[in-house]
Amino acid sequence: MKILIAEDDPSSRELLERTLIRWGYEVVAASDGVEAWEALQGPDAPRLAVLDWMMPRMDGIEVCRRVRETPETANLYIILLTAKPSKEDMVTGLDAGANDYVTKPFDRAELRARVRVGARMVDLQESLNARIRELEDALAHVKQLQGILPICCYCKKIRGDADFWQQVEAYISSHSAAQFSHAICPDCFETVVRPELEQAVLEHESAS
């Protein structure tokens, strides 16, 4: 998984980058908020970001706000790095759009656990998006019958395009995904089939 890290302190940025690479992640590094925002543009942008709160040009809070306001980046999972430990500051960060936070200097075990949670959330979101696209594609190919269908009162044929009359099953098959298997309902068996069978038996007995 590709992860964006944004940290203006070179030593902290290098430590964070090496740590994430050691854990098997691909890292995109930025030295301030503007670089971080630019790195999030495009189809192959990281889906998870670790952002320092205090950065020049654009801080982590502003990056969070822009991410949530932009449809293309709105699903980005953001972990905010901050040296501000108060609950008020945490609430500010979460309100701005961060999904999680880690206090500085970060504990590696804690950071790893929170990154893993974020990675799982990203995977679940991508899986859900893929399933939604599959369902949308399936719905786009579903043929639906709607409107008024002219049907003959006697033979029950349906008038389709260009005044062409078709049997009901032929019309429905050509205008929907429905398929037919033929059977005989109880009423038709009693009123049509049984008399025919009885007549056939009588004719056979007479012939013999």
C-alpha positions, 0 to 999 in steps of 0.5 A: 500500500502507498502511504503519504507522509508529510513532515517538515522536520527532515530528521522526523520525516526520514525516521517516519519514512524508514519505519514505514518502508521497513513495515512493507509500505510504499512511501511518498514523502512531502516536506509541507502541506502544499507538497502533500496536497499536490501528492494527493492529486491524480488517479494513483495517489496514496489512499492513506496519509500521515500528516504532521499538524504544524507545517509551513505554507499549509498545516495538516489541519488545512490539508484535512479540510481540503481533502474532505471538501474534494470528492476525489480525495474525500475517502483518504484515510488520515492519521494526524501527527501532533505534539498537542496532547490536549483533548481540545486539540484532538477534537479540532483535528478530528473535526477537520477531517482526520480519522485518527491521530498519534502524538509526537514523539510517536511510539512505533508500536502504536503507530504501526497499530494505527496504520494497520487499522487505516490500511484495513479501512482503505481495503474495505472501502476499495472492496465496497467501491468495487462491489458497488461498481459491479452492481451498477454495471449489472443494473445498467444491463437489466432490461425493464418492462414499463409503460402500457403494453397493448395486448390482444383480447383474444389471442393474448399477443402483445403489440411491440415496435412497428405494430409487430405482434408477438406471443407474450413469452417472446415479447418478454424474453426480448425486452427483459432478462426473464426466461420461460419454462412451460407448465400447465396450471391446474385450471387448464389441466381440468378444462383442457388437458383432462377432456383431451385425455379422456377423448383420446382414451375413448377414441382408442377404445372405440378403435380397438 
